[in-house]
Each structure stands twice: as C-alpha cells, then as structure tokens.
C-alpha cells in the first residue's frame, strides 16, 4: 500500500458550507472504501491549506480515481503527494547502486 498526503483548499462552495466539513470527511471516508483507499487521518489546518489528509491506496491509479471523485463534489481543490516511509526510501536508494 502506498501512502498519499493530500493538501486541500476549500472552494467557494466548500467554504459556504464549512459547517458540514466534518460530515463531508465522513462521506469521504466511505467513498474511499469504494476505491480500495483507506483514510488514515484528517487535519484541519491554519496556513496555506485548509485540510490535510493522509491516505493509503493499493496503487496510483486507485488514488487518482478517488481524488477525481472527491473533486467532482466541488468542495475542495486538492494537491496529492506520494509519500515514502524511511523503509521505502531505503529500498529506493539501493537501486542507485
């Protein structure tokens, strides 16, 4: 399973309905299951991003499809980062020779 960090900003629609953001995170958790994605955690943040979430997905295609499904709801714009653990990085570095 790959780890993904998703940085999100509310759209105009999302901020107008900000009182529902907790409920929307529950709906995202349920939607994720349909794509084989697991929600590890959500964080509502101060600064450049409004919400930061951590997900695990079986592959990039599943995560991409899930991200597109979130986008169609119109509440947030996202930026997805593929994250690697220390162990993952060590495996990658062994390929350098």
N, C-alpha and C positions, 0 to 999 in steps of 0.2 A: 504494500500500500504506500502510495506517495502522500506526502504532506504538502498542503497548499495554504498559504496565507492570503486572505482576501481583504483588501482595503476598500472601503465603501464610503461614498458620499451620498447624502440624501438628494434626490431630485426635488423639484418644486412640489410635485405630488407627494413625495415621501415626507417632506418637512411639514406640509399642510396637515398630514395625518400622523404626525410624530407620536401622538398619544397611543397609536396602535403598534408602535415598533416592537414591543415585547410580544404581542400576538403574532406579528409578522415573523419574528425569529422562530416561534414555534412552528409556523407554517413552512418556513424554510427547512427546518429540521425534518419535517415529514416529507417534503419534496425531495430532499437529499436521498432518502431511502430508495426512491424510485430509480435513481441513477447509480445506486450502489455506493453512495458517498456517505461518510459519517461526519457529523458535526462534532468537533472536539470542544469548541468554546466560542462564545461571542463576547466582545468587549465594546462598550460604547465609550468613545474616546473624545478628548479635547485635542485641538490642534488641526492638522491638515485633513484628517479623516474623521468621519462620524462614527463608523463602526469598523472594527477589525475582527475577522473571524478566522478560525483555524479548522481546516477540513482534512479528512483522509479520503483518498479515492483510489480505485484499483488502477487507473491509468489516466493519461492526459485527456483522452477523448471523452471519458465519462465526466471528468471535471469540467471540461469545456461545454459539454451539452448541459450540464447542471447550471453552470454560470449563465449560459444563454437563457435558460428557463427562468432564472431569477431576474435577468434583465427585462424580459418581456412583461413582467409585472409593473415596471415603471417606477418603483420606489427608490431605487439606488442605482448609481453607476459604480462599477467595480473595476479594480485592478487586481489581477491574480498573480501571485508569486509562487513558483515551485520552490519548496524549501527542502533542504537536505540536512539530516542529522549528522553528528560527528562521525558515526559509523559509516553512513552513506558516503560522506566526503572522503574518508579513508579508503573506501573501495574505489572511488573515482580516481583518487591520487595514485593508486597502484597502477593504473592504466598509463600513467605518464612514463613509466619505465625506469 
